[in-house]
Amino acid sequence: MKRQLIPLMAVALLAGCGGDMDELRQWMEQERKEAKPTVTPLLPPKKFLPQPYESGDGVDPFSTQKLSVAIKQEA
């Protein structure tokens, strides 16, 4: 008896959860009509102005003088 009752109860519970969704669909349609998105327009991109590289009075990183000083310090 219990084995027959469990599937029947499960079917009854699932049938109760179904129902029409007309009210929900109507509400969704109404909300879609009333929704007014406010999108701010994008600003145009700024023009890129490259700046020249100014190294100043520093030593050239690839100079042989700098390399020889570094080798002497390691020794």
N, C-alpha and C positions, 0 to 999 in steps of 0.2 A: 504494500500500500504506500509506504513512504517513497519508494523508488518511483512510483507513478506520480506522486504529488510534487516532487522537487522540480521536474521539467515543466509541469503545468504552472507552477509558481514563477519560474524563471520567465516563461513566455508571457505571463500576465504582467510581470514587472516591466519587461521590455516594451510591451504594447502600451503601457501607461506613460512611458518616457517619450514615445514618438510624437504623436499629435501633429496638428497643422501648425505651420510656421507662417501663416498669412500675416498675422499681426507684426511679426518681426520683419518680414519682407516689406510691408507697408512703411514701417518706421524707418528702415534703411533707405528706401526710395525717397522719403520725405527729407531725411537728413542729407542725402546726396544733393537734392535740389536746393536746400537752404545753405549748404556749405559754400562759403566764398573764400577761396584761398587767397592769401595776400603774399605775393612773391615780390620781393624787392629786386629790381633789375641789377645785374652785375655791372660793376664799373669796368670800363675798358682797361686793358693792361697798360702799365706805364712803360714807356720806351726805355730800353736798357742802354745806358751810355757807358761803354767800357772806359776804365781809367788806365792810363799808362802806368807801368810798374816803375817805381823809382827806388833803386836799391840804396842810394846814398853813397857814402864813402867807405862802405864795408869792403872786406876782403872777398875776392871771388872764391866761392866754395870749391871750385874745381882747380884752383891754382896749384902748381907744383910746390910753391913755397909753403903753403899751408899743409900740404901732404907731408913734406919733409919734416916740418916741425912736429907734426903728430907722430911720425915714425920715431923721431928722436925721443919724444916723451915716453913712448911705450917701452923703449929699450932700457 
